């Protein structure tokens, strides 16, 4: 049984040309999310962060 992978933005089937997305529109939407701080990578607070708050 093969499963069709879906676009992470709109959940439609992926297109080989735009993998892992289905279209250039979804690819661009993902880029905008990264540029607008819509995504964040979890990291432990550093000592510099604690000094800046004090």
WOBELZI-V818192 format. One record per run of one state. SS is the DSSP state (~ for helix, > for strand, _ for the rest). FROM is the first residue (numbers start at 1). LEN is the number of residues. Records with the same first field share a line. If there is no record, write none. Layout:
# WOBELZI-V818192
SS = FROM-LEN / FROM-LEN
This chain:
# WOBELZI-V818192
_ = 1-5 / 7-6 / 14-2 / 19-5 / 36-11 / 54-1
> = 6-1 / 13-1
~ = 16-3 / 24-12 / 47-7
